[in-house]
Amino acid sequence: MTEPSSDDGRMFRRGTERVVNEIAQGLRTLDAGAGWFSGLAPTRQQGVLQEVAGYAMQAHITAADGRAGVARSGVNPTANPSVMICMDPPRYGFAGLPSADHVKAFRVLVSVFAVADTRRRETYCKGACGHAWHNLPAATEQP
């Protein structure tokens, strides 16, 4: 999938949603997702960071999720994105970080989202989930 034009943001968001949920469900590696993210234009990276921060908020991340996600992310726990997500309450201004921190922020956000979303799939949605994004088939196309 190629990056759509700026007037087709909805298609882009769906692509982002798929990538993030595939990482969370183990259908795509974090490294592959970070590679996809690195190939985006800086303004698209900022949009993705805002979108993934929204997913993390919707997943109701906890302080424990933040610590576990940072540990999974491969990002130093003292890096700005790691510190921000582990604050109580978490800080979500990742798109405002310097561009040099964007890949780290993506890795942290997606990892924390994966921890929280897995917890929610195993509790709230166990056995009767109607959320399409919780039941993705194996990836056949790599955006």
SVG drawing of the C-alpha trace seen along z (x, -y; Angstrom):
<svg xmlns="http://www.w3.org/2000/svg" viewBox="-20 -20 38 38">
<polyline fill="none" stroke="black" stroke-width="0.4" points="0.0,0.0 1.4,-3.4 0.9,-6.5 -2.3,-8.2 -2.6,-11.8 -3.4,-14.4 -7.1,-14.4 -7.4,-10.7 -6.5,-10.8 -9.3,-8.2 -7.6,-5.5 -4.3,-6.4 -5.8,-6.2 -7.2,-2.7 -3.7,-1.6 -2.2,-3.0 -4.9,-1.2 -4.2,2.1 -0.4,1.8 -0.8,0.9 -3.3,3.7 -1.2,6.3 1.8,5.4 -0.4,5.6 -1.6,9.1 1.8,10.4 0.9,10.5 3.7,8.0 6.9,7.3 7.6,4.1 10.7,3.7 8.6,4.0 6.1,1.5 9.0,-0.9 10.4,-0.5 7.0,-1.4 6.8,-4.4 10.3,-5.5 9.4,-5.6 6.6,-8.2 7.0,-11.9 7.6,-13.9 4.1,-15.4 2.6,-11.9 4.7,-10.6 3.2,-13.3 -0.3,-12.3 0.4,-8.6 1.8,-9.5 -1.4,-11.4 -3.5,-8.5 -1.6,-5.8 -1.7,-8.0 -5.5,-8.0 -5.5,-4.2 -3.5,-4.0 -5.9,-6.3 -8.9,-4.3 -7.3,-1.1 -7.1,-2.7 -3.4,-2.2 -2.3,-1.8 1.1,-2.7 1.9,1.0 1.1,1.1 3.4,-1.8 6.3,-0.1 5.7,3.2 5.4,1.5 8.6,-0.5 10.4,2.8 9.0,4.4 9.8,1.3 13.6,1.6 13.7,-2.2 15.8,-3.4 13.5,-3.9 15.0,-7.4 14.2,-8.5 11.5,-11.3 8.8,-9.0 9.4,-6.4 9.2,-8.9 6.1,-10.5 4.1,-7.3 5.1,-6.2 4.0,-9.4 0.8,-9.3 -1.2,-10.3 0.6,-9.6 1.5,-12.5 0.4,-12.2 2.2,-15.1 4.4,-12.7 3.8,-14.5 5.4,-17.6 8.6,-15.8 11.6,-16.6 11.6,-14.5 14.7,-12.6 12.4,-11.1 9.5,-10.1 10.6,-6.5 11.2,-6.0 7.8,-7.5 6.2,-5.2 7.9,-2.1 6.9,-3.1 3.3,-4.0 2.7,-0.8 4.3,1.4 2.2,-0.1 -0.9,0.1 -0.1,3.8 0.1,4.5 -3.1,2.7 -5.0,4.1 -3.9,7.6 -5.2,7.3 -8.5,6.0 -8.8,8.7 -8.2,11.3 -10.7,9.8 -13.5,7.6 -13.6,9.1 -12.8,12.7 -15.1,15.1 -17.6,12.5 -15.7,9.8 -17.4,7.9 -14.5,5.5 -13.2,6.2 -9.7,4.9 -9.4,7.6 -10.0,10.4 -7.5,9.6 -6.6,12.4 -2.9,13.0 -1.4,10.1 -1.2,10.6 -0.2,7.2 2.4,5.1 1.6,1.3"/>
</svg>
